[in-house]
Amino acid sequence: MRSDLGPGGRLVAAGLAAVWIVGGLGSLAVGLRLRPGVLPVVLGVLAVGYGWIWVQVVRTGRRRPWPFGRL
């Protein structure tokens, strides 16, 4: 399987995944512990999900297609 990512692309994708997941977990912690609210929890879940998409990019070495086709 050929990788769509250039040299260092997986490294950048892994960094993005880590940033989004850690940021999402931090937002969840703030939303659940320090300042209870719906918005930080929802944003935290979305950030962790986006980080998980980047994890998939790292694992496969291929960019994810846009789900809605070309706009």
Distance bins in CASP14 RR format, pairs under 12 A and 6 or more apart:
PFRMAT RR
TARGET T0000
AUTHOR 0000-0000-0000
RMODE 2
METHOD distances of the structure
MODEL  1
1 59 0 0 0 0 0 1 0 0 0 0 0
1 60 1 0 0 1 0 0 0 0 0 0 0
1 61 0 0 0 0 1 0 0 0 0 0 0
1 62 1 0 0 1 0 0 0 0 0 0 0
2 60 0 0 0 0 0 1 0 0 0 0 0
2 61 0 0 0 0 1 0 0 0 0 0 0
2 62 0 0 0 0 1 0 0 0 0 0 0
3 9 0 0 0 0 1 0 0 0 0 0 0
3 10 1 0 0 1 0 0 0 0 0 0 0
3 13 0 0 0 0 0 1 0 0 0 0 0
3 57 0 0 0 0 0 1 0 0 0 0 0
3 58 0 0 0 0 0 1 0 0 0 0 0
3 59 0 0 0 0 0 1 0 0 0 0 0
3 60 0 0 0 0 1 0 0 0 0 0 0
3 61 1 0 1 0 0 0 0 0 0 0 0
3 62 1 0 0 1 0 0 0 0 0 0 0
3 63 0 0 0 0 1 0 0 0 0 0 0
4 10 0 0 0 0 0 1 0 0 0 0 0
4 13 0 0 0 0 0 1 0 0 0 0 0
4 57 0 0 0 0 1 0 0 0 0 0 0
4 60 0 0 0 0 1 0 0 0 0 0 0
4 61 1 0 0 1 0 0 0 0 0 0 0
4 62 1 0 1 0 0 0 0 0 0 0 0
4 63 1 0 1 0 0 0 0 0 0 0 0
4 64 0 0 0 0 1 0 0 0 0 0 0
4 65 0 0 0 0 0 1 0 0 0 0 0
5 11 0 0 0 0 1 0 0 0 0 0 0
5 12 0 0 0 0 1 0 0 0 0 0 0
5 13 1 0 0 1 0 0 0 0 0 0 0
5 14 0 0 0 0 0 1 0 0 0 0 0
5 16 0 0 0 0 0 1 0 0 0 0 0
5 54 0 0 0 0 0 1 0 0 0 0 0
5 57 1 0 0 1 0 0 0 0 0 0 0
5 58 0 0 0 0 1 0 0 0 0 0 0
5 59 0 0 0 0 0 1 0 0 0 0 0
5 60 0 0 0 0 1 0 0 0 0 0 0
5 61 1 0 1 0 0 0 0 0 0 0 0
5 62 1 0 0 1 0 0 0 0 0 0 0
5 63 1 0 0 1 0 0 0 0 0 0 0
5 64 0 0 0 0 0 1 0 0 0 0 0
6 12 0 0 0 0 1 0 0 0 0 0 0
6 13 0 0 0 0 0 1 0 0 0 0 0
6 57 0 0 0 0 0 1 0 0 0 0 0
6 61 0 0 0 0 1 0 0 0 0 0 0
6 62 0 0 0 0 0 1 0 0 0 0 0
6 63 0 0 0 0 0 1 0 0 0 0 0
8 14 0 0 0 0 1 0 0 0 0 0 0
8 15 0 0 0 0 0 1 0 0 0 0 0
8 58 0 0 0 0 0 1 0 0 0 0 0
8 61 0 0 0 0 0 1 0 0 0 0 0
9 15 0 0 0 0 1 0 0 0 0 0 0
9 16 0 0 0 0 1 0 0 0 0 0 0
9 17 0 0 0 0 0 1 0 0 0 0 0
9 54 0 0 0 0 0 1 0 0 0 0 0
9 57 0 0 0 0 1 0 0 0 0 0 0
9 58 0 0 0 0 1 0 0 0 0 0 0
9 61 0 0 0 0 1 0 0 0 0 0 0
9 62 0 0 0 0 0 1 0 0 0 0 0
9 63 0 0 0 0 1 0 0 0 0 0 0
10 16 0 0 0 0 0 1 0 0 0 0 0
10 17 0 0 0 0 0 1 0 0 0 0 0
10 54 0 0 0 0 0 1 0 0 0 0 0
10 55 0 0 0 0 0 1 0 0 0 0 0
10 56 0 0 0 0 0 1 0 0 0 0 0
10 57 1 0 0 1 0 0 0 0 0 0 0
10 58 1 0 1 0 0 0 0 0 0 0 0
10 59 0 0 0 0 1 0 0 0 0 0 0
10 60 0 0 0 0 1 0 0 0 0 0 0
10 61 1 0 0 1 0 0 0 0 0 0 0
10 62 0 0 0 0 0 1 0 0 0 0 0
10 63 0 0 0 0 0 1 0 0 0 0 0
11 17 0 0 0 0 0 1 0 0 0 0 0
11 18 0 0 0 0 0 1 0 0 0 0 0
11 54 0 0 0 0 0 1 0 0 0 0 0
11 57 0 0 0 0 0 1 0 0 0 0 0
11 58 0 0 0 0 1 0 0 0 0 0 0
11 61 0 0 0 0 0 1 0 0 0 0 0
12 18 0 0 0 0 0 1 0 0 0 0 0
12 19 0 0 0 0 0 1 0 0 0 0 0
12 54 0 0 0 0 1 0 0 0 0 0 0
12 57 0 0 0 0 1 0 0 0 0 0 0
12 58 0 0 0 0 1 0 0 0 0 0 0
12 61 0 0 0 0 0 1 0 0 0 0 0
12 63 0 0 0 0 0 1 0 0 0 0 0
13 19 0 0 0 0 0 1 0 0 0 0 0
13 20 0 0 0 0 0 1 0 0 0 0 0
13 51 0 0 0 0 1 0 0 0 0 0 0
13 53 0 0 0 0 1 0 0 0 0 0 0
13 54 1 0 1 0 0 0 0 0 0 0 0
13 55 0 0 0 0 1 0 0 0 0 0 0
13 56 0 0 0 0 1 0 0 0 0 0 0
13 57 1 0 1 0 0 0 0 0 0 0 0
13 58 1 0 1 0 0 0 0 0 0 0 0
13 59 0 0 0 0 1 0 0 0 0 0 0
13 60 0 0 0 0 1 0 0 0 0 0 0
13 61 1 0 0 1 0 0 0 0 0 0 0
13 62 0 0 0 0 0 1 0 0 0 0 0
13 63 0 0 0 0 1 0 0 0 0 0 0
13 64 0 0 0 0 0 1 0 0 0 0 0
14 20 0 0 0 0 0 1 0 0 0 0 0
14 21 0 0 0 0 0 1 0 0 0 0 0
14 51 0 0 0 0 0 1 0 0 0 0 0
14 54 1 0 0 1 0 0 0 0 0 0 0
14 55 0 0 0 0 1 0 0 0 0 0 0
14 56 0 0 0 0 0 1 0 0 0 0 0
14 57 0 0 0 0 1 0 0 0 0 0 0
14 58 1 0 1 0 0 0 0 0 0 0 0
14 59 0 0 0 0 1 0 0 0 0 0 0
14 61 0 0 0 0 0 1 0 0 0 0 0
15 21 0 0 0 0 1 0 0 0 0 0 0
15 22 0 0 0 0 1 0 0 0 0 0 0
15 51 0 0 0 0 1 0 0 0 0 0 0
15 54 1 0 0 1 0 0 0 0 0 0 0
15 55 0 0 0 0 0 1 0 0 0 0 0
15 57 0 0 0 0 0 1 0 0 0 0 0
15 58 0 0 0 0 1 0 0 0 0 0 0
16 22 0 0 0 0 0 1 0 0 0 0 0
16 23 0 0 0 0 0 1 0 0 0 0 0
16 47 0 0 0 0 0 1 0 0 0 0 0
16 50 0 0 0 0 1 0 0 0 0 0 0
16 51 1 0 0 1 0 0 0 0 0 0 0
16 52 0 0 0 0 0 1 0 0 0 0 0
16 53 0 0 0 0 1 0 0 0 0 0 0
16 54 1 0 1 0 0 0 0 0 0 0 0
16 55 0 0 0 0 1 0 0 0 0 0 0
16 56 0 0 0 0 0 1 0 0 0 0 0
16 57 0 0 0 0 1 0 0 0 0 0 0
16 58 0 0 0 0 1 0 0 0 0 0 0
17 23 0 0 0 0 0 1 0 0 0 0 0
17 24 0 0 0 0 0 1 0 0 0 0 0
17 47 0 0 0 0 0 1 0 0 0 0 0
17 48 0 0 0 0 0 1 0 0 0 0 0
17 49 0 0 0 0 1 0 0 0 0 0 0
17 50 0 0 0 0 1 0 0 0 0 0 0
17 51 1 0 1 0 0 0 0 0 0 0 0
17 52 1 0 0 1 0 0 0 0 0 0 0
17 53 0 0 0 0 1 0 0 0 0 0 0
17 54 1 1 0 0 0 0 0 0 0 0 0
17 55 1 0 1 0 0 0 0 0 0 0 0
17 56 0 0 0 0 1 0 0 0 0 0 0
17 57 1 0 0 1 0 0 0 0 0 0 0
17 58 1 0 0 1 0 0 0 0 0 0 0
17 59 0 0 0 0 1 0 0 0 0 0 0
18 24 0 0 0 0 0 1 0 0 0 0 0
18 25 0 0 0 0 0 1 0 0 0 0 0
18 47 0 0 0 0 0 1 0 0 0 0 0
18 48 0 0 0 0 0 1 0 0 0 0 0
18 51 0 0 0 0 1 0 0 0 0 0 0
18 52 0 0 0 0 0 1 0 0 0 0 0
18 54 0 0 0 0 1 0 0 0 0 0 0
18 55 0 0 0 0 1 0 0 0 0 0 0
18 58 0 0 0 0 1 0 0 0 0 0 0
19 25 0 0 0 0 0 1 0 0 0 0 0
19 26 0 0 0 0 0 1 0 0 0 0 0
19 47 0 0 0 0 1 0 0 0 0 0 0
19 48 0 0 0 0 0 1 0 0 0 0 0
19 50 0 0 0 0 0 1 0 0 0 0 0
19 51 0 0 0 0 1 0 0 0 0 0 0
19 54 0 0 0 0 1 0 0 0 0 0 0
19 55 0 0 0 0 0 1 0 0 0 0 0
20 26 0 0 0 0 0 1 0 0 0 0 0
20 27 0 0 0 0 0 1 0 0 0 0 0
20 43 0 0 0 0 0 1 0 0 0 0 0
20 44 0 0 0 0 1 0 0 0 0 0 0
20 45 0 0 0 0 0 1 0 0 0 0 0
20 46 0 0 0 0 1 0 0 0 0 0 0
20 47 1 0 1 0 0 0 0 0 0 0 0
20 48 1 0 0 1 0 0 0 0 0 0 0
20 49 1 0 0 1 0 0 0 0 0 0 0
20 50 1 0 1 0 0 0 0 0 0 0 0
20 51 1 1 0 0 0 0 0 0 0 0 0
20 52 0 0 0 0 1 0 0 0 0 0 0
20 53 0 0 0 0 1 0 0 0 0 0 0
20 54 1 0 0 1 0 0 0 0 0 0 0
20 55 0 0 0 0 1 0 0 0 0 0 0
20 57 0 0 0 0 0 1 0 0 0 0 0
20 58 0 0 0 0 0 1 0 0 0 0 0
21 27 0 0 0 0 0 1 0 0 0 0 0
21 28 0 0 0 0 0 1 0 0 0 0 0
21 44 0 0 0 0 1 0 0 0 0 0 0
21 45 0 0 0 0 0 1 0 0 0 0 0
21 46 0 0 0 0 0 1 0 0 0 0 0
21 47 1 0 0 1 0 0 0 0 0 0 0
21 48 1 0 1 0 0 0 0 0 0 0 0
21 49 0 0 0 0 1 0 0 0 0 0 0
21 50 0 0 0 0 1 0 0 0 0 0 0
21 51 1 0 1 0 0 0 0 0 0 0 0
21 52 1 0 0 1 0 0 0 0 0 0 0
21 53 0 0 0 0 0 1 0 0 0 0 0
21 54 0 0 0 0 1 0 0 0 0 0 0
21 55 1 0 0 1 0 0 0 0 0 0 0
21 58 0 0 0 0 0 1 0 0 0 0 0
22 28 0 0 0 0 0 1 0 0 0 0 0
22 29 0 0 0 0 0 1 0 0 0 0 0
22 44 0 0 0 0 0 1 0 0 0 0 0
22 47 0 0 0 0 1 0 0 0 0 0 0
22 48 0 0 0 0 1 0 0 0 0 0 0
22 51 0 0 0 0 1 0 0 0 0 0 0
22 54 0 0 0 0 0 1 0 0 0 0 0
23 29 0 0 0 0 1 0 0 0 0 0 0
23 30 0 0 0 0 1 0 0 0 0 0 0
23 40 0 0 0 0 0 1 0 0 0 0 0
23 43 0 0 0 0 1 0 0 0 0 0 0
23 44 1 0 0 1 0 0 0 0 0 0 0
23 45 0 0 0 0 0 1 0 0 0 0 0
23 46 0 0 0 0 0 1 0 0 0 0 0
23 47 1 0 1 0 0 0 0 0 0 0 0
23 48 0 0 0 0 1 0 0 0 0 0 0
23 49 0 0 0 0 0 1 0 0 0 0 0
23 50 0 0 0 0 0 1 0 0 0 0 0
23 51 0 0 0 0 1 0 0 0 0 0 0
24 30 0 0 0 0 1 0 0 0 0 0 0
24 31 0 0 0 0 0 1 0 0 0 0 0
24 32 0 0 0 0 0 1 0 0 0 0 0
24 40 0 0 0 0 1 0 0 0 0 0 0
24 41 0 0 0 0 1 0 0 0 0 0 0
24 42 0 0 0 0 0 1 0 0 0 0 0
24 43 1 0 0 1 0 0 0 0 0 0 0
24 44 1 1 0 0 0 0 0 0 0 0 0
24 45 1 0 0 1 0 0 0 0 0 0 0
24 46 0 0 0 0 1 0 0 0 0 0 0
24 47 1 1 0 0 0 0 0 0 0 0 0
24 48 1 0 1 0 0 0 0 0 0 0 0
24 49 0 0 0 0 1 0 0 0 0 0 0
24 50 0 0 0 0 1 0 0 0 0 0 0
24 51 0 0 0 0 1 0 0 0 0 0 0
24 52 0 0 0 0 0 1 0 0 0 0 0
25 31 0 0 0 0 0 1 0 0 0 0 0
25 32 0 0 0 0 0 1 0 0 0 0 0
25 33 0 0 0 0 0 1 0 0 0 0 0
25 40 0 0 0 0 0 1 0 0 0 0 0
25 41 0 0 0 0 0 1 0 0 0 0 0
25 43 0 0 0 0 0 1 0 0 0 0 0
25 44 1 0 0 1 0 0 0 0 0 0 0
25 45 0 0 0 0 0 1 0 0 0 0 0
25 47 0 0 0 0 1 0 0 0 0 0 0
25 48 1 0 0 1 0 0 0 0 0 0 0
25 49 0 0 0 0 0 1 0 0 0 0 0
25 51 0 0 0 0 0 1 0 0 0 0 0
25 52 0 0 0 0 0 1 0 0 0 0 0
26 32 0 0 0 0 1 0 0 0 0 0 0
26 33 0 0 0 0 1 0 0 0 0 0 0
26 34 0 0 0 0 1 0 0 0 0 0 0
26 35 0 0 0 0 0 1 0 0 0 0 0
26 40 0 0 0 0 1 0 0 0 0 0 0
26 41 0 0 0 0 0 1 0 0 0 0 0
26 43 0 0 0 0 0 1 0 0 0 0 0
26 44 1 0 0 1 0 0 0 0 0 0 0
26 45 0 0 0 0 0 1 0 0 0 0 0
26 47 0 0 0 0 1 0 0 0 0 0 0
26 48 0 0 0 0 1 0 0 0 0 0 0
27 33 0 0 0 0 0 1 0 0 0 0 0
27 34 0 0 0 0 0 1 0 0 0 0 0
27 35 0 0 0 0 0 1 0 0 0 0 0
27 37 0 0 0 0 0 1 0 0 0 0 0
27 38 0 0 0 0 0 1 0 0 0 0 0
27 39 0 0 0 0 1 0 0 0 0 0 0
27 40 1 0 1 0 0 0 0 0 0 0 0
27 41 1 0 0 1 0 0 0 0 0 0 0
27 42 0 0 0 0 1 0 0 0 0 0 0
27 43 1 0 1 0 0 0 0 0 0 0 0
27 44 1 1 0 0 0 0 0 0 0 0 0
27 45 0 0 0 0 1 0 0 0 0 0 0
27 46 0 0 0 0 1 0 0 0 0 0 0
27 47 1 0 0 1 0 0 0 0 0 0 0
27 48 0 0 0 0 1 0 0 0 0 0 0
27 49 0 0 0 0 0 1 0 0 0 0 0
27 50 0 0 0 0 0 1 0 0 0 0 0
28 34 0 0 0 0 0 1 0 0 0 0 0
28 35 0 0 0 0 0 1 0 0 0 0 0
28 36 0 0 0 0 0 1 0 0 0 0 0
28 37 0 0 0 0 0 1 0 0 0 0 0
28 38 0 0 0 0 0 1 0 0 0 0 0
28 39 0 0 0 0 0 1 0 0 0 0 0
28 40 1 0 0 1 0 0 0 0 0 0 0
28 41 1 0 0 1 0 0 0 0 0 0 0
28 42 0 0 0 0 1 0 0 0 0 0 0
28 43 0 0 0 0 1 0 0 0 0 0 0
28 44 1 0 1 0 0 0 0 0 0 0 0
28 45 1 0 0 1 0 0 0 0 0 0 0
28 46 0 0 0 0 0 1 0 0 0 0 0
28 47 0 0 0 0 1 0 0 0 0 0 0
28 48 1 0 0 1 0 0 0 0 0 0 0
28 49 0 0 0 0 0 1 0 0 0 0 0
29 35 0 0 0 0 0 1 0 0 0 0 0
29 36 0 0 0 0 0 1 0 0 0 0 0
29 40 0 0 0 0 1 0 0 0 0 0 0
29 41 0 0 0 0 1 0 0 0 0 0 0
29 44 0 0 0 0 1 0 0 0 0 0 0
29 48 0 0 0 0 0 1 0 0 0 0 0
30 36 0 0 0 0 1 0 0 0 0 0 0
30 37 0 0 0 0 1 0 0 0 0 0 0
30 39 0 0 0 0 0 1 0 0 0 0 0
30 40 1 0 1 0 0 0 0 0 0 0 0
30 41 0 0 0 0 1 0 0 0 0 0 0
30 43 0 0 0 0 1 0 0 0 0 0 0
30 44 0 0 0 0 1 0 0 0 0 0 0
30 47 0 0 0 0 0 1 0 0 0 0 0
31 37 1 0 1 0 0 0 0 0 0 0 0
31 38 0 0 0 0 1 0 0 0 0 0 0
31 39 0 0 0 0 1 0 0 0 0 0 0
31 40 1 1 0 0 0 0 0 0 0 0 0
31 41 1 0 1 0 0 0 0 0 0 0 0
31 42 0 0 0 0 1 0 0 0 0 0 0
31 43 0 0 0 0 1 0 0 0 0 0 0
31 44 0 0 0 0 1 0 0 0 0 0 0
31 45 0 0 0 0 0 1 0 0 0 0 0
32 38 0 0 0 0 0 1 0 0 0 0 0
32 40 0 0 0 0 1 0 0 0 0 0 0
32 41 1 0 0 1 0 0 0 0 0 0 0
32 42 0 0 0 0 0 1 0 0 0 0 0
32 44 0 0 0 0 1 0 0 0 0 0 0
32 45 0 0 0 0 0 1 0 0 0 0 0
33 40 0 0 0 0 0 1 0 0 0 0 0
33 41 0 0 0 0 0 1 0 0 0 0 0
34 40 0 0 0 0 1 0 0 0 0 0 0
34 41 0 0 0 0 0 1 0 0 0 0 0
35 41 0 0 0 0 0 1 0 0 0 0 0
37 43 0 0 0 0 0 1 0 0 0 0 0
37 44 0 0 0 0 0 1 0 0 0 0 0
38 44 0 0 0 0 0 1 0 0 0 0 0
38 45 0 0 0 0 0 1 0 0 0 0 0
39 45 0 0 0 0 0 1 0 0 0 0 0
39 46 0 0 0 0 0 1 0 0 0 0 0
40 46 0 0 0 0 0 1 0 0 0 0 0
40 47 0 0 0 0 0 1 0 0 0 0 0
41 47 0 0 0 0 0 1 0 0 0 0 0
41 48 0 0 0 0 0 1 0 0 0 0 0
42 48 0 0 0 0 0 1 0 0 0 0 0
42 49 0 0 0 0 0 1 0 0 0 0 0
43 49 0 0 0 0 0 1 0 0 0 0 0
43 50 0 0 0 0 0 1 0 0 0 0 0
44 50 0 0 0 0 1 0 0 0 0 0 0
44 51 0 0 0 0 0 1 0 0 0 0 0
44 52 0 0 0 0 0 1 0 0 0 0 0
45 51 0 0 0 0 0 1 0 0 0 0 0
45 52 0 0 0 0 0 1 0 0 0 0 0
46 52 0 0 0 0 0 1 0 0 0 0 0
46 53 0 0 0 0 0 1 0 0 0 0 0
47 53 0 0 0 0 0 1 0 0 0 0 0
47 54 0 0 0 0 0 1 0 0 0 0 0
48 54 0 0 0 0 0 1 0 0 0 0 0
48 55 0 0 0 0 0 1 0 0 0 0 0
49 55 0 0 0 0 1 0 0 0 0 0 0
49 56 0 0 0 0 0 1 0 0 0 0 0
50 56 0 0 0 0 0 1 0 0 0 0 0
50 57 0 0 0 0 0 1 0 0 0 0 0
50 64 0 0 0 0 0 1 0 0 0 0 0
51 57 0 0 0 0 1 0 0 0 0 0 0
51 58 0 0 0 0 1 0 0 0 0 0 0
51 64 0 0 0 0 0 1 0 0 0 0 0
52 58 0 0 0 0 0 1 0 0 0 0 0
52 59 0 0 0 0 0 1 0 0 0 0 0
52 64 0 0 0 0 0 1 0 0 0 0 0
53 59 0 0 0 0 0 1 0 0 0 0 0
53 60 0 0 0 0 0 1 0 0 0 0 0
53 63 0 0 0 0 0 1 0 0 0 0 0
53 64 1 0 0 1 0 0 0 0 0 0 0
53 65 0 0 0 0 0 1 0 0 0 0 0
53 66 0 0 0 0 0 1 0 0 0 0 0
53 67 0 0 0 0 0 1 0 0 0 0 0
54 60 0 0 0 0 0 1 0 0 0 0 0
54 61 0 0 0 0 0 1 0 0 0 0 0
54 63 0 0 0 0 0 1 0 0 0 0 0
54 64 0 0 0 0 1 0 0 0 0 0 0
55 61 0 0 0 0 0 1 0 0 0 0 0
55 64 0 0 0 0 0 1 0 0 0 0 0
56 62 0 0 0 0 1 0 0 0 0 0 0
56 63 0 0 0 0 0 1 0 0 0 0 0
56 64 1 0 0 1 0 0 0 0 0 0 0
56 65 0 0 0 0 0 1 0 0 0 0 0
57 63 1 0 0 1 0 0 0 0 0 0 0
57 64 1 0 0 1 0 0 0 0 0 0 0
57 65 0 0 0 0 0 1 0 0 0 0 0
58 64 0 0 0 0 0 1 0 0 0 0 0
END
